[in-house]
């Protein structure tokens, strides 16, 4: 019975592998996939950056103002929608109001400890 596939002797495979070892393209491929990156990963680019000289209290007050504006916008959107969308807007308003209350509480505690 004759085999359909050609089986190469071991010596031919060894010669082919040896030829690939010295190939520049093979070395580039191995370097690309196996070597760790030499350079540092790119820094995350931020659209919004808080200045280093902003105090904790100023940051918390500003965050409260942003949340107050967010609550106002969500309530306006809830008033113009009905059904499931309205429920989602009201749920979002609840989460924003809760976050604002937590910041308000933290500000009150900070003011008491600074007296």
Beta strands, then each sheet from edge to edge (+ up, - down):
end
